[in-house]
């Protein structure tokens, strides 16, 4: 079975006129959003467009491969995939614009987005998922009890890009970006929402029950496509309706979240009849964690869990990994977390979770 790289080899010579946009293209566009396009792709407030092949050439003139290869991030290969895309007839002339990237420790917000335009076709609004910033991971957890800054920014972005473009809109995101795509589409202005023909959420976390029952969310369900790998953990966090497609993946546990692991046949993903027992057990663990605490308790627990990172002035998972390579610093951090585990709300959370969820959640940070 193929993956994204093989899909680019096999179908990269087919233009979008010869083979229309499909669900695999959507994931590839979502992957494109993880490339740090600062100073290359025009910002939200500029009207310039740049072809992918020009943008990626400028990118690699300014960046070294080693920086990305050594990263912890599951999507660290995005610049390499973008380079391969730029070598294909299918993708090399797509236009990139309206790039936005914001990571704010003060506001506890991690948000990224980009717009892709095809000649004479729809505008593709793409929301970036969680990068390796600790702010981004903390914001993910805060979704369990509130609307987070990234969701509000996604709504503003979609409304803005919708006002600057014409024709159909397709909204896409992987990981947290999938959540942002669904949220922004549901809450967008009616004239923008009516132009949206499809929303693709690739293994993004769910929503609080109140949002799932909202009129806005219900209005997009006939255009909403959520795809999750059979061993999905991250995509099953928080509340989910049961309308999702299960696909095959080469990875296990958190590794299944990596788009390069997703199996492809032709112009679609390989489908699976059901999720694994591990995935369903982890989903139960997340739900038990969330249900065992009030919104106020969840907020306090999340702040407590990230307090030791803040004390060490760490901003990314790469810095966490470097900390664990230092024996003295590692002992100090472990001691801090032993003290944290004595907190009654932490004990309540751990008792409410199951081993599958705790194991995979720990691997996400420490592997």
N, C-alpha and C positions, 0 to 999 in steps of 0.2 A: 504494500500500500504506500502511496505517496504522502509527502508532507508539503509544506509551503514551498520549499526550495525546488522540489521536483515538479510541482505545479507550474512554477515559473519557467522551468526548462521545457515542459511539455506543451504548455498553452501560451507561453509568452509571445509567440509569433502571431497570435490571433488578436486582431484589434477588437475594441468593444462593439464596433459595427458588425463584425463577423460573428462574435460570440458575446451576447449581452452580459451586463453585470450580474454576478451571482453571489451566493453566500460565502464562497471562498474569497472572492475579491473583497468582500466586506471585512473579513478578518485581516486580509493583507493591508487594507487601508487603515484599519485599527492599529495594526503593528507599526505603520508608518508614523503614527502620532507620537510614538515613544522616542523618535529621533530628536535631539535638542537642536532646533532649527534657528536659535537666536542669531540675529545679524545676517540671516540668509533669506528666510521667508518673511514677507512683510507682515507687520502687526495688524491688529484689529482696526486701527485707525488709518491705515494706508490702503490704497487701492491697487498697488502693484501686484502682479502675478509673476511666478517664476516656474519654469518647467522643471520637472523632477530631475532630469538628467543634468541640468545646469546646477540645481541646488545641491545635489549629492556630490558633484565634482568640487564645488566650493567647500562643502563640508569636510571632505577628506583632505583638502589642501590645508585645513586648519586643525585637524585632529589626528591623533595617533591611535592605531588599532589596540594597542596594549591597554589603554585606559578603559575600554569597554570590555575586553576579554577578562580583565581581573575583577570586574564588578560582581556583586552578589545578585543583582537583579535578574529575575526570570526572563526579562525581555531585553537583555543586554545585546542581543544579536540584531536588534532593529536596524542600526546603521548598515550592517552587512547585507541584510535583506533589501534595504532601500537601494543599495548599490546594485544588487542583482536586478531589482525592478527596473532601474534606469537603463539596463542593457537590453530590455525587451521592447518589442514593438507595442505591446499592450499598454505599458505603463510609462514609457520614457517621456511622452509629451503631455502627461497630465499636469494641470496647473495647480500650484500650491499658493494659498493666500490666507489672510486673517489668522495668523499664528498667535497664540496666547500661551504663556507659561508663567505661573505664579506659585511660589512656595513661600508662605509667610508663617514664621514661628509665632509671631504675636497674635495673628488672627486664627492660627491653627487651621490653615487652609493649604491644600495642594490641588492645583487645577491646571489642566492643559487642554488645548484644543487646536484644531487646524481644519481648514476647509479645502476640499479637493474638487476641482472643476474639470469636466470633460467637454470637449468641443461639442456644442449643440445638445448637451445632455443635462442631467440633473446636477445640482450642487450637493456634495456629500459632506455633511457636518460630522466631524469625528472628534470624540472626546477621549482624552488620554486616561488610561487607568493609573493605578498607584505606582509611583516610581519607588526608588529605594530610600526616600526620605522618611524619617520617623514621624514627621508631621502628617504625612499622607496615611500612614498606617493608623495613627491615632484617630484621624478624621474618619477612617473606615469604621472603627469601633463606635464612634460617637453617633453613627447612623442608627444605632440601636435605640436611641432615645430622643433624637431631634433631627430637624432639617439642618444640614451642615452647610458651611460657606460655599464649598465646591458645587453643591446642588443649585444654590441661588445664582452662582456665577454661570453655571451651565445654561440656566434659563435665560439670563441676560444675553449670553453669547448667541444662543439659537435665535432669539427674537431679533438681535442686531443683524446677524448674518442673513436671516430671512428677509429683513428689510432692505438689504444691499444686493440681493440676488433675485432672479426671476425664475419661474418654472417650478418643477418638482424639487422636493427636498428628501434626501435619505439620511437618516440620523444613525450613527454607528458608535460603538464603544466596546472595548474589551476590559474586563475586570471592573474596577470602580467606574471606568468610562461607560460601561454598559448600563450601570445604574443611572449615571448622569444622563445618558441618551434617553432612557425611559422617563426619567423625572422631567427633563426639560421638554420633551415632546408632550407629555401629559398636561403640563402647566403653561405651555406657550400660548400666545395670543391666538384667538380663533382663526384669524386670517392666515397665520403661519401654520397652525396645526392642520388646516384643511389642505395645505400643499404637501404635507408629509405623506409619501407613498409607502414607506417602510421604515421600521426601526429595528436595528440589530443589536442585541445585547449578548455579547460573547462571555459567558461565565461570570457575569457581574452579580454582586450581592443583591438581595431583595430589599423589601421596604417594610416599614411598620404597617400594621394591619389597617390603620385609619387611611393610609394612602392607597392601599390596594383596593379599598372600597370606594375611593373618591370617583366622582363623575369624570374627571379628566383622564384618570388611568383607564377606566372602563371604556372611554371613547376611542382609545388607540389599540385596543386588543386585537382588532381585526387586521392591523398592520404591524403588529408587534411580534418579533421572532427572537426568542431566547434559546440559545444553544449552550449546552453544558456537557463536559466530558463525563463518561460513565462513572469515574471515581471522584467527581466534583466535590469539593469542600467549600472553597471560597464562594462559588456561585450559589450555594445553598444556604448561606448565612442570612439571618433575619427572615422575614416572611416572604413566601413565594406562592403564586398561584401554581396550578399544576399544568399550565400550558407551556411546556418547554420541550425541546428536541434533544435527545441524548445521542452523543456521538462517540466514536471510538478514539482512543488515544494511546500512544506508546508509553506514556509516563504513568506514574503511580502517585497517589496522594497529591501533595501540593505541586509536584512536577507536572501533573495533568493540566495545570493552569497555563502552562507555557504553550503558546500557539504553535510553536514548531513541532510539538508532539501530536498534534491533531491529524488524524488519518484522512486522506482525501482520495476519492475515486472519481476520475473525470472532472466535472465542474461542481461537485458537491461533496459534502463530508460523508464518511462511512457512518451509518446510523446503527445504534444499539437498542435492543428492546427494553432495557432497564438499567438503572444505576446499580453500582455494587453495594454489597452489604456494608462495607466500610464507609461509603459515602452517606448512606442513609443513617448509619450510627452516628457519624460526625454531625449530620444535620440535627438529629435528636439532641446531641450534646450541646450544640449552639442554642437550640430552642430552650433547653433546660436551664442553661446559663442565663439567658435573657429573662426567662420567666421567673427565675428564682430571686431576681433583684428588682426593686423599684427603679424608676428613671433616675431618681436622686442617688440611689446606691450605685447604679451603673456609672454615673458620671464620676463619683468619688473613686470607684475601683479603677477606672481607666486612668484618671489623673495619678493615682497611686502607682499603677503599673509602669507608667512612663516617667515617674519622678526620678528614678535612678539614672535614666538616660540624660535627663535634664541636668542633674547634678554633675554629671561627667561632661556636660556641654557637647553631647553627641547629637548629630543632625541626620545621620544616615545609617543604613544597615552596613555599609562598608566600614564605617567607623566602629560599629559594634563588633564586627569581625576582627578588626585590628585590636580592639580592646581585649578580646578573648585570646589573642595570640600573646598577650603580655600576662605572665603568670601572676604577678603581684596585683595588677589591675583586675584580673579575673577573679581572684580570691575576694577582693574588696566588693566587687559587684555581686558575687554569689552571697556574701554575708548580708549585703543590703537586702537582697531578695528573700533571704531566710527571715529577716525581720518583717518584711512586707507580708509574708505568708501567715504571720500571726494575726494579722488584721481580721476581725470577725467577718467582714463582707467578702474578703478574699477567700476565706475558708468556706463560706457559704457558696461562692461561685464554683470553687473547685469540687465541692461535694455534689453540686448540681450537674457538673459536666461528666462526660464519659471519657474513657482512656483514649479512644480513637481521636476525638477532637483535640484533647490536650497534647497528645503526641505530635499530631500534624501541625498544630499551631506553634508548638515549640520548635519544630524543624524549620518552619518558615523563617524564624529569626536566627536560629543558631547553627543551621547546617553549613 
